[in-house]
Amino acid sequence: MILCANPAAQFTSHQAEIEAAVLKVMRSNRYILGAEVEALESEFATYIGTRFAVGVANGTDALELALRTLGVGPGDEVITVSHTAVATVAAIEAAGATAVLTDVDPVFFTLDPLQLSQLLTKRTKAVIAVHLYGQAADLDAIGAFCAAHGLFLIEDGSQAHGATWNGKRVGAIGHIGCFSCYPTKNLGAIGDAGLVTTNDAELMKKVRMLREYGWQSRYISDVAGRNSRLDELQAAILRVKLRHLDESNAKRRAIAIRYNSEITTEAVTSPRFRAVSDSVFHLYVLQTTDRLALMNHLEQQDVQTGIHYPMPIHLQPAYKTRIRTATDMSVTERVAGEVLSLPMYPELSAVDVTRVIEAVNSFKGAAI
Ligand SMILES: Cc1ncc(COP(=O)(O)O)c(C=O)c1O
């Protein structure tokens, strides 16, 4: 079976380096928030192009702590998209704020900036721009809206480590950038991990405090925080992976270019990529009106696929009765039924890419 994502292949690619890094931590007698976390924070900040980065336990926490750091909480509204990982909305609610959801644009499936003004209220405090599938949301339009209305711009770069917008890396453009390092992500740990980026020293200090009980000095909580510490093993592994991130992203790009040019069947629509932004191709997502048939067809040829995401958040049982959305959510509601992710990871071989392409091209379904 050709897997859709394959984090174990990443381990194999860098096995000697990862094993040495892990052994060093195990022998160090410091397992949480130590030298490896500090080094990762400084190297990731340099990579993204921010002054600071702070390691946290996962991407959901990165978003929640970012909101809390900005003082966003109960009574405040945060605008984001419905077509995203549920974590984006879960984090808003974990911070005590209210999520308000826009549709996505029909070409790139990222936040539709034209819908922001209809959702703005006196309670709106922040917008979370999700850089979906490896590609940046329209940060010029979203950033201009935030600036015009005094809102914080938080970037959810969980699917876009290394992606750029007008030559700057995502996570360096808004007030705060948030990243998940879940194992399948472009920068993936061997477990859970997350990172927060910012240029603002005060914000950096506050995130650091919030991730460990609100401590500035040990055992004294200056603010009410929680435990969202990053451990040394994950940090050490991420430092190895970070050294190879550009090379891994280049391999993903090469696969996406092949898919885009060699998948020729009329039964699917290929993804489009922005000119002002370099995608890092976290996922390669086709559209088809005949998704189930295509999934079954590919499965029979040993090609695993994924769906990101099958149900818009505003229609999910946990949220549907209480989430406010834009009046028109038609793109989100349509694409949830049509998107299909093909195998995409740096180690996917040229032979397997050819097999995937041939399998898709041999599908005779309905065109969009
Ligand atoms: C866009 C987006 N935001 C947030 C998250 C949450 O990250 P985590 O699973 O590390 O909490 C993820 C990953 O699942 C994601 O894809």
The ligand as an SDF file (V2000), in Angstrom:
LIG
                    3D

 16 16  0  0  0  0  0  0  0  0999 V2000
   -4.3810   23.7060   10.8320 C   0  0  0  0  0  0  0  0  0  0  0  0
   -4.0890   23.0110   12.1360 C   0  0  0  0  0  0  0  0  0  0  0  0
   -4.2070   23.6980   13.2820 N   0  0  0  0  0  0  0  0  0  0  0  0
   -3.9620   23.1360   14.4680 C   0  0  0  0  0  0  0  0  0  0  0  0
   -3.5920   21.8100   14.5570 C   0  0  0  0  0  0  0  0  0  0  0  0
   -3.4390   21.2150   15.9300 C   0  0  0  0  0  0  0  0  0  0  0  0
   -2.2390   20.6860   16.1990 O   0  0  0  0  0  0  0  0  0  0  0  0
   -2.0190   19.5040   17.2770 P   0  0  0  0  0  0  0  0  0  0  0  0
   -2.6110   18.2750   16.7110 O   0  0  0  0  0  0  0  0  0  0  0  0
   -0.5290   19.4640   17.3880 O   0  0  0  0  0  0  0  0  0  0  0  0
   -2.6670   19.9590   18.5460 O   0  0  0  0  0  0  0  0  0  0  0  0
   -3.4210   21.0600   13.3930 C   0  0  0  0  0  0  0  0  0  0  0  0
   -2.9780   19.6470   13.4100 C   0  0  0  0  0  0  0  0  0  0  0  0
   -3.6410   18.7370   13.7440 O   0  0  0  0  0  0  0  0  0  0  0  0
   -3.7010   21.6640   12.1420 C   0  0  0  0  0  0  0  0  0  0  0  0
   -3.5970   20.9860   11.0000 O   0  0  0  0  0  0  0  0  0  0  0  0
  1  2  1  0
  2  3  1  0
  2 15  2  0
  3  4  2  0
  4  5  1  0
  5  6  1  0
  5 12  2  0
  6  7  1  0
  7  8  1  0
  8  9  2  0
  8 10  1  0
  8 11  1  0
 12 13  1  0
 12 15  1  0
 13 14  2  0
 15 16  1  0
M  END
$$$$
